[in-house]
Amino acid sequence: MRLPLAGSARWVSFFVIMTLCAACGGGNSAPESPEPTVSGAMLPADGELPGWSRATEPESYDADTLWEYINGQADFFIDYGFVRVDAAEYRHDQEAGSVVLEIYEMGRPQEAFGIFAAERTSNDRPFEVGSGAYLGTNVLGFWQGERYVKLTSFDESPAIEQLLIGLAEGVSSRIPNHGGGLETLSLFPEDGRIEASERFIPTNFLGQPYMTDAYRVDFTRDGEDVQLFIVDTGSPDEAQSDFDRLEAFYRQRGDGQMGEETTGDLPMLVVDGTSKIVVFQIEGHLGGAMARQNVDVCRAAAVELAVAMRR
């Protein structure tokens, strides 16, 4: 059985399953839930999907009550624009085990992707459901529009995987698609890109609270790991302001050598300290690279990213 990892958002499914399974027993009935939102309506009704029955009544939580559902991880989801989660337990008529289905409604598609990307691991297999999916031995997650959907079972078998896939496809058909992927991710180069390393960081990128809506992808260059990033600032003026504030921060900190170089017509902030960081501005974006050892590799990777962004 795949257990959730301590200190990560994967704790969610463990507590969710235990909570929902407990709801199958006796005891006092829970208070009536409020009228479901669109997200709540996307949970399949009992018997709506062939072979599946709903074993528990749906549970719904918003940002004010999320801590009751995933205490310890609520702030993580709220940072990603969490709006609401609806969850219920389902059983298939061919299997004794059950599956917990969770539909998280986030504020924006990039935030749904961000939660999805944070939850998948290098051991998961990519799968085509929604706008992107990961598949493990007893868990399947995908994102689609503003929703992040997660299905979790305590059982592990090829049969369970097929049931998870079938249930995920049924749920996906109920969710508006909103056009699939994210445009900013397509700006990154493909050569040397590490599969499933894409991340979205909604705030506090590089430890700066004004650095929001950042995309980061891992690459290998000359045998070294390099992270490339693009920050969507909204306008050239905002991008220039963020660039200036970031330069002032590194100069004040005095972390190693730093300076501003020009590659072609593109000014680049180069920080050669404990971490190697190169940052540039192109229109309403900040872009750059981070590495641990070689600032020249970092600089070359940043130039490659700049060329890809200008195509």
Buried (B, 14 or more C-beta within 10 A) or exposed (E): EBEBEEEEBBBBBBBBBEBBBEBEEEEEEEEEEEEBBEBBEBBBEEEEBEBBBBBBBBBBBEBEEBBEBBEEBBEBBBBBBBBBBBBBBBBBEEBEBBBBBBBBBBEBBBBBBBBBBBBBEEEBEEBEBBBBBBBBBBBBBBBBBBBBBBBBBBBBEEEBBEBBBBBBBBBBEBBEEEEEEBEBBEBBBEEBBBEBBBBBBBBEBBEBEBBBBBBBBBBEBEEBBBBBBBBBBEEEEBBBBBBEEBBEBBEEEEBBEBEEEEBEEBBBBBBBBEBBBBBBBBEBBBBBBBBEEBBEBBBBBBBBBBEBBEE
